[in-house]
Amino acid sequence: MAYDGSAFNAVPGMNINAGPKFRYQTNDPASTVQLANYFAPGANRLTRGAIIDSVAVMGGTPVLKSYVVTIITQADPSNGVEPAVTVVLQTIT
C-alpha cells in the first residue's frame, strides 16, 4: 500500500510549540509507515517537529505509534527537487 492523503488529518487546536499534530490511519504495517519518504506526498503540510500519531494495520490488530518529523525537504519542480520526509519513532523517557 502507500500513503493515503485522505487518511492524513490535522488535529484541530493541537499546533504545539514543536509543530502541528496529525492523525493518520492505514492498513500498512508500522514498519512501512516509518520508512523514509512514506509521508513525502504530504510534505507540503508538514514542518520539522510536526507530530504524527499513526494507527497502522487497521485491517488486523491496530498498532498506535507516534512519530516526529525530523527532516523535511519541500518539492521544487523548477530545480528537479522531489519532496522528502524523514520521521523517527517518538519514545517517552
C-alpha positions, 0 to 999 in steps of 0.5 A, a space after each residue: 500500500 502507500 500513503 493515503 492523503 485522505 487518511 492524513 488529518 490535522 488535529 484541530 487546536 493541537 499546533 504545539 510549540 514543536 509543530 502541528 499534530 496529525 492523525 493518520 490511519 492505514 492498513 500498512 504495517 508500522 514498519 512501512 509507515 516509518 520508512 523514509 519518504 512514506 509521508 513525502 506526498 504530504 510534505 507540503 503540510 508538514 514542518 520539522 517537529 510536526 507530530 504524527 500519531 499513526 494507527 497502522 494495520 487497521 485491517 488486523 490488530 491496530 498498532 498506535 505509534 507516534 512519530 516526529 518529523 525530523 527532516 523535511 525537504 519541500 518539492 521544487 519542480 523548477 530545480 528537479 527537487 522531489 519532496 522528502 520526509 524523514 520521521 523517527 519513532 517518538 519514545 517517552 523517557 
